[in-house]
Amino acid sequence: MPEGILCNRKPINTEEDLKRLLADKGGKQYYEEMKNLDVDVRALQDTLEKTCKSRTRTWLEICAHCSLCADSCYLYQANNRDPKQIPSYKIQSTLGELIKRNGRVDTEFMMHCMDVAWSQCTCCNRCGNYCPHGIDVGVMMSYLRGVLYSQGFCPWEMKIGAGMHRVYGAQMDVTTEDWVETCEWMAEEGQEQIPSLEIPIDKEDCDIMYVLNAREPKIYPDDVQAAAMLFHIAGESWTVPSEGWENTSLAMFAGDWEACKMNVQRMYDAIERLRPKCVVETECGHAHRASAVEGPYWAGREDGKAPVPYMHYVEWLANAIRDGKIKIDPNKKIKEPCTLQDSCNYIRNHGLEKHTRYIMSQIAEDFREMDEHGAHNYCCGGGGGFNGIGKYREERDKGLFMKLQQIRATGATLVISPCHNCWDAIRDTMEVYEVHDIKWSFLKPLILDMCIIPDHLKPQEEEEE
């Protein structure tokens, strides 16, 4: 059972191994080694026996092959209604076959399963809304990813992402020192607008502990500053942890369940250390799913709940506006036609639609719903790791066209995307299809531009001598 130097069944646990994998640009050597990676049939059989429980097996058995799930899938529609893109076919031809054969499969079959699991499904769970038997292909495809990861059949970027979480505790190489310095830097720069601004680190017994996406301190530090300003304007008692601040989970996209648990436990340890009343998460959909919906189970919490309530940013913001903590200047509301991208992971999977609609009712004068919206909205086209996998870029770009059509139909010139993956996918949609008349934005910068800053927080004019 030969394993490659880069492509193998071992998780990335050291910085040395991570850098070696990163040096393989585009995963060229990694994918060549994968072609010769043998399937450990005995280990695969053991995995299926221990982890493939009655719900999954029942779903596979009761599927009536009625194809009512077909039109629910944006990739089926984007690919000229190819029958092989019907959700039921995708899961029956991969996981279904894997179970029927009791793991007696070869390398070619496992690579086929990898292609389907990461390039033909974003695990958006939309198909589950329309199945008469309640079968959720997204959940099963996510399980399949875990099985494939355990055998070493995982896209290069996803292996790297899971390794980042294991080595750095974040999806990017942001150390604790980097994170703390970014907070200090952003607080200092923000003091030009709000002199009393601070980003409290490791402050105990606050009302809120804020956790976020590693891309923010690494690439978008202004987002860290915007969050701090809005908490400050709202008069919140809040803090960020020096460790356990990253709530995204590329490990979930990769199917590395052990790394998922490690990441969630870091946050839960921070909660135990700092004792906040609740956790507020940044504008990221899969991060909410990983830490608040799936996370408690990964951490072994039998009640299925996090140690304290978790709120996605849209929930906190809606409450802050409703309670008058954040006041919107009516003259600064969005005047241009705008629409809203619903994140699968906190709308369809956690029912937060009412909060996003309330926010839009307070900040936009010409809000336009997509034809399919809320729990029925289509995936942005980049979820489930699709945005970041170069091997499947062509398939992703084809899928993005569905979202462009949805946006175009509204006549909107601004798309509000309170989720990092959605934001990235919509940005890429406009670049791929050379669209120049539609903008996109997170909520934080929009709210910061239109909210009323209390006078006592503004810079005080120096008295004339």
N, C-alpha and C positions, 0 to 999 in steps of 0.2 A: 504494500500500500504506500507507494512513494508520495512524499509531500514536497512541494517546492520550497525554495528559500523564502519567497515572498507570499506565494499562495499556498496556504496550508490550513489546518484545523485549529491552530493555536491563536488565541486572542492576542492583540497587541498590548503588552503590559509594561514595556520599557521605552524610554525616549529613543534609545538606540534603534530598536526595531521600528519605531514609528518614523524616524528620519530615513531609514533604509527604504521603507515603503514609499515615502514621499518623494524620494529621489528617482523613483521609477516613473518618469513623466508619462501621464496618461494611462499608466498601468500596463504598459506594453509587455514587460517581462511577466508581470502578474497574470495576465490573461493567457499568455503562452503556456505558463506552468499549469494553469487551470485545466488545459486540454489533456494533461497527463495525470491529473489528480484523481486517484482511485477513490471509489466510494467505500467507506467502511460499513459494509452491510450489517454486520453484527451490531455496531454502535447505533446505526440508523434504526434498526428494528427495536433496539432497547429504548431509543428516544420516543418512537411512535407508541410503544406499549405503555410507557410511563406518562407521556404528556398528551397524547391524542385521546381526549376524554369523550364521554357519551354524547355531549352536545354536538361536537364537530362530526362525529361518525353518524349521528342521526340526521344532521343537516344534509350530509352527502347522500344518505340513503333515501330521504323523502323528497329530494329535488325531483319535480315532475317534468323537467325539461320543457316547461311551457313557454320559455323565452320572454316572459313578462318583465324580466329584469333587463332586457336588451337595451331599450331606449333610455333606461336610467343611466347608462354608462356613457360619459362624454367621449371616451375613447372609441367606443363602438360607433358613435355617430360621426366622429371626426375621421374615421377610417372607412368611410363609404359602407357602413353597416356590414362589415366583414363578420360572418358568423363565428369566426374564431375569436372575435372580440366580445362576444356575449359573456357576461360575468359567469353564468353557470358553466359554460364550456371551459372557460379559463381555469376554474377551480377543479372541475371534474377531470380535466386532461392533465392536471399536475398533481395536486394533493390527493385527488380521488384515485388516480392511477398508482401513486406512491403507496397508498394504503392497500389497494387491491393486490399489489404485487408484494406486499409485506416488506417493503424496502429493498427488494431484489432488483435494483436498477443500476444502470451504468452511468459513466461520466457524461455522455452525450445527453442522456435524459435529465440529469441534474442541471446541466447548463441550460437546457430548454426551460426547465422550471424557473431558473434564475431570470432568464429573459422575460418570462411571463410575469413573475412576481414583482419585478422592478420596472418593467417598461410597458406593461399592459394594465397595471392597476396601481392607484395611489392610496388604496385602503381608505377611500373617502366615505365608504359605508352608505352611499346614496342608494345603491341597488337594494339594500335591506329594507328601504322604505316601501318598495313596490312588490316584494315577493309575497305571494299569498300565504306562504308557510312561515314567513318571518326569518328566512335564511339570510344570514349576513355574510356575503362573500368577502367583504373587507376584513372582517375579523379572522376568517379562515386564511386569507392570503397573508395576513400579518403573522399568523401561526406558521404558515409555510416558510416565510422568510426566516423565522427562528430555526426551523429544521435545516434549511439550506445553510445558514450561517454556521451551524454546529458542524457541518461537513466541509466547510471552507468554500462553498459556492456563493459568494457574495460580491457585489460590484466593488471595485477598487476603492472608490471614494467612500463607500459606506464602511468598509473595513478601516479606513483611515479615521472616519468620523467617530466610530466606536472606540478606536484606539485613543483618540484625543480625550474623550471622556475618562478613559481609564488612566491615562498618563497625567493629564493636566486638570482633570475635574471640570472640563469645559469643552465645548465643541471646537474651540480654537486654542492656540497656545497662549492663553492669558493666565499669567501667574497671579498669585495673591498680591504680590508687590505691584504688578502692572495694574490690577484692578483698583487697589487702594490709591495709587498715584493718579489714576484717571478720575476717580471721585474727587480728590483734592483739587486737581486741575480744573475740572468742570465747575466745581463750586466757586473757585476763585474767579474764573472768567464770568460766571453768572452774577457775581456781586456788582458788576457794572450796572446791571438793571435792577437787581434786588440786593442791596448791600448786606442784608442780614442772612443771605442764602447760605446754607450749609448742607452737606450730605453726611448725615450722622452714620458712623460706622460702628457696628457692634454695640449699639445702645440698648440696654436691657429694658424690658417691660413697656415697650411702646405699643401703640394701637396697631401699627402696621409694620411688617417686615416686607421690604420690596425685593423681588427677585426678577432676573431679566435674562436676555439673550446675549451670549458672549459676543455676537457680532456688534452689539452696541458699544461696549468699551473698546473693541478691537477696530471697528470700522466707522461706527456712527456715534461718537461720544456725545454729540449734541442731543441725542435722544436721552441719554442719562441726565444731562442738564435740564432738558425740558420736563422730565418726570419730577426732578427735584423742585423745580420752580412751581409746578402745579401742586405738588404736595404742600409746599410752603405757602402758596397763595390760599390754599384750602385750610390752612391752619392745622394740618395733621401732625400727630405725634408718630414719627416713623423712623426707620433705620434700614440700613443694608448690612448684611453679614459680610465679614471679610472672607469667610469660607462658606460654601454652600449657597452662593448667590446665583449660580447658573441653573436655569430651570428648563433649558431645551434638552432634547434627547435624540441626537443622531443615532445613538445606540438603539432606540426604538425603531427607527427606519431600517437599521441594519439587521435587526432581529437578534441583537446581543442582549439577552434578557438579564444576564448577570451584571453587565455594565449599567443597564437601566436601573437595577436595584441600587447599585453603588451611587449613582447620581442622585436618586431620590433620597437615599439615606443621608447624604451630605446635607441636603436641605432640611430634612427632618431633625438632624443633629443640631443644625443652627437654630431651629425653632426651640428645641429643648434648652439650648444654651442662652438664648435671648428672651424667651418667653413672650413673644408678641401675641396680641389678641387675634390677629388674622394675618394672612399673607396676601399681598397684591402682586400679580404677575404682569409683566409687560405685554405689549401687543404681539402675541405669538400664539397661534392656535394649537400646534402640536405640543408646545411646552405645557399648556394648560392640561391637555389630555394626559401627558406623561407624568405630571406631578400631582394633579388633583383627581383625575379619573382612574387611570391605570396604576398610578404610583403607590397608593395605599396597599394594593394587592402585591406589587413587587416587594414592598417593604415588609410583607407578612402581617399586615394589620387586619385582623379578622373582621372588624366592623366595616371595612371598605372605606374608611374615612381617614383623611389626613389628621395630624395631631391638632391642628386648628383650622378654621375655615379658610379655604383658598378662594380668592376672587380674581377673575380675569380683569384686565384693565378696563374693559368696557363696562363691567359691573360697578367697579369703584367710581368711574367717571360719571355714569348715569346717576348714581346715588349722590355724588358730590354736587352735580348740577341741580338735582331735585331738592336737595337739602339747602341749597343756597350757598354752599361753600365755594363753589365756582359759579361766578355770575357772568353771563354772556352779554356783551355790548350789542344791542339789537342793530346798531348801525354797521357792525362788522360781520354780521352773519354772511354765510356764503351766498352770493347772488347768482352765480353761474349754475347751469343745470349740472347736478351731480348724482352719482349713484353709489351704491355700497356693495363691496364684495363680502359675502358671508363666508367665514372660515368654517370648513367642515367640522373641525375638531372642537370648537366651543359653541357652534350653533346647532348642527345636526347631532353631535354627540353629547352636548350638555345643555341645550335648550336656553341659550342666552339671547335669543333673538329680540325679546322685548326690550332689553337694555340698549341694543344698538339702534332700534327704531326710536326709542325715546330720545337718545342723543341727537339723531338726525332731525327730529322734530324741533329741537331747540337751537340747532346751529345752521340749518340750511333752509333757504326760502324756495328753492326749486329742486326738491329731492325726487328722484325718479327710480322706482323699483325696477329691477330686471324682471323679465317675464317669469322666469323661475327664480324664486328668492326664498330667503329664510332657510328652513330645513330642506327645501326642495331645490336649492341652488346647486349649480354644478361646481365641481372642484375647480380651483383656479387654473389647474393644469400643471402645477409644479409641486404639489404636495407629495407626502410619502417619500421624500428624498429625490423625486424626479428632477427638481431644479438642478441638483448638483452632480448628476451622473453623466459624464461626457460620452460614454459608450452608447447612451440612449438619447442623445440630444436631438437627433432627427425625429424620433418618435414623440418626444416631448413637444417640440416646436409645432408638429402637426396638431397635437392636442390643444395647444394654446389658441388655435383659431376659433374653437368653440366659445371661449370666453370673450374673444374680440367681437364675435357676432352678437353675443349677449349685451355687451357694453354699447356697441354701435346702435342697437335697436332702441336704447333708451334716449339717445341723442345727448347724453351727458358729455361734458368736456373735462370732468374731474371724477376720478374713482377714488373713494376712500377705502383703504384696506387696513383694518386694524389687526394685521397678522404679517409676520416677516415673510413667510413663504408666499402668501398671496401677493404681497407688495413686490417681491422679486419676480414672481411669474408675470404680473401685469406689466412691470417695467420691461421685462424681456419680450412680452407680446408686442409692445409698441416698437421695440427695436427690430425684432424679427420681421414684422409686417410693415415696417417703415411708416408708422402712424405718428404724426406730428401735432395733432390737434387735441390730444387727450392727455391730461396730466394725472398723476396719482400721488397719494399722500397717506401717511399714518394720521392718527387722530391728534397726537400730542402737539405737533407744530401748528396745526389748524386752531386748536383750542387755545394755545398760548397766544396766538395772534389776535384772538377775538375776546378773550376773557378780560374782565375788569380787575386790574391790580389795585388792591386797597392802598390808600394814600400813605399809610404808615409804613408800607413796604417799599415805597419809591425812594429814589435818591433825594436827599434833602438839599435844597439850594443853600449854598453858603451865604451867610449874612454879609451884606456889603459893609466895609469898614467906614 
